[in-house]
Structures are given as C-alpha cells and as structure tokens.
C-alpha cells in the first residue's frame, strides 16, 4: 500500500530511540522528509542511521521538550529547512514510575510538564502553520494505560488521559479546517523504557526482569510484546493520507491486552 507520504514533512519528537525513532524510521521508508527532535546527542547518530537505511532527508534537532524555547526552535528550524510541516508526532519519554506514596508533588509537576505540556506547546507551535496550509495530521503517542491503569505507574495513568482529552477536543475543532488529529496507545512494546519498567518491578517484587516480562506476556492474547517495527508501521499509516478518514480516534496498539469492548 502506498501511504502517500512521499515528499511530506514529519516532525517527530523524542525520536533518538525507542518508539519515536521507530515512527521516524517507518515514515522515512515511505518517502517522508523528517525532522527528529530529542534531548540526547544520540539524535545525530539516529539521523545518520535513518538516512542510511531509508535514503530519507533527515534534519536532527537537539533540544529539551521541557523548554518552550527549544520547542519553538525545533518548529522554526523545520520550517526553515523544508518550508512546511505536514505531520506532527508528539512523543515523550514516560514519567517516573512509582505508587502514589513513592511520589511527591514535584514529581507530579515534572510529569505534567513532560506528558501534557510538551504536547500542548508543540500543538501551539505547529497548528497555526497547518491552518495556513489548510491541511495537516497530528498524532499523539500515549499508552494503553488510558484504558487500563497499570501497577506502579501512577503518573502515567493519570496524566496521559489529559492528553487524550486534548487531542479529542482538537479533533473536533480542527477537523473542519482540514487537520486530522488522532492518538496511538501502545501497550508492551520492547524498548529501553520497558526495560526500565521491568527492572523497577523486579526490584519492587524481588524477582527478575524475565519473570516480570512473562507476567505481562501471559496476559496478552498474542502471547508476546509488540516490536518497534510493528509500531512504526502502524503510526506511519495513522499519520498518513492513507488513513484520511480516521479522525479523533484513539487507536489501541496493544496486542489485545485491553479486554474492554469499547
């Protein structure tokens, strides 16, 4: 299937590794021009890797999603390089794990800035440009936790729901003006973040990473975690013109782990 991404420009955040990198890699394979934004210096090596594997044009931007000026600079540099932004993928690392009493109000403030306000600021920076062009696609990468809260993830369980509300409301506002807005909610897809969570659970439960991972996969109808390649292909489709009638949707990328009907 031709996703219609050839020549389109996608800005992807937290893209030096994990799910953000997978999204950028998949869209690069489909012919998109990319701007990848991340705090780590690894973003430069990731850009080289994507260029070599896909032949895509890749602009690497180092910056911090917690700094409004860095977000504005990332958008400005993308527009200077390419002249347009067709797709925005909002993605951020997960907030600190822990139960309620493991956390303090400053942890909530940090998580609020990272999880919700980074998406808010990215949308403020990009949406006026999309409105001028009369088109665009925004996809927020969140988590299956919006349907089913998980152990020791109090901050994610709470704040990711706010992003879903933001994106659904933006979909209602922006759809009539040519901009599609959706979210993708991955479950257990093996990345460095999942390694961290399994390590945290193993320490809390005096077990091992393998034991904690098996607890998860035993509950999944497909009997395994997802791969970053599967995630990349899915979000590339959702963001692309091939999904032109998918709007205001919260897509579960979960291997069937959420048992709810709706």
ABEGO torsion letter per residue (X at the ends): XBAGABGBBBBBBGAABEAAAAAAAAAAAAGBBBBBBBABAAAAAAAAAAAAAAGBBBBBBBBBAABAAAAAAAAAAAAAAAGBBABBBBBBBBBBBEBAAABBAAAAAAAAAAAAAAAAAAAAAAAAAAAAAGBEBBBBBBBAAAABBBBGBAAAAAAAAAAAAAAAAAAAAAAAAGBBBBBBBBBBBBBAAAAAAAAAAAAAAGBBAAAAAAAAAAABAAGBBBBAAAAAAAAAAAABAAAAABBGBBBBBAGGABABAX
